[in-house]
Amino acid sequence: MSEIREINLYEQGCLDLIEQRLDDIVSSFELIKTENIYDEDEDIVYRSFTFNRGIEEWVFCIAPNKQIKYFESGVPETLCEEILESLD
């Protein structure tokens, strides 16, 4: 059975700051969707960020400590660079 837990204040604050930085710095792509995802193995909440340009979309999952936990193959280099800059 899958466990579910609420996001804690620390995770919420960190992920909100990350989202704001992404929104401020990533200018070549549009942030169109975010979703909190609970990882029961690590007992942590990540946030997925969906970006698009034109009809293409790319997803990144980022932890509260700014670690990129997942991204899809074929992500444009410009998007990677802008995301890494926002996490610096």
C-alpha positions, 0 to 999 in steps of 0.5 A, a space after each residue: 500500500 502506498 503511503 501518503 503524507 503532507 508536505 512539511 513547512 521546510 519542504 514547502 518553503 524550499 520548493 516554493 523558493 525554487 519555483 520562484 527562482 525558476 519562474 524568474 530565471 528560466 526565460 526561454 521556456 514557460 513553466 506550465 505545471 507543478 506538482 508535489 510528489 512524495 517519495 516514500 523510500 526517502 520520505 521526502 516530497 519533490 516537486 515536478 516542474 513541467 516546461 514547454 516551448 511550442 508543442 513540446 514539454 519537458 519535466 524535471 523533478 527537484 528536491 528541497 535541497 535543490 538536487 535534480 532527481 529526474 529529467 527526461 532525455 532530449 531536454 534542450 541544452 538552453 533549458 538545462 542551463 537556465 535550470 542549473 543557473 536558477 539552482 545555483 
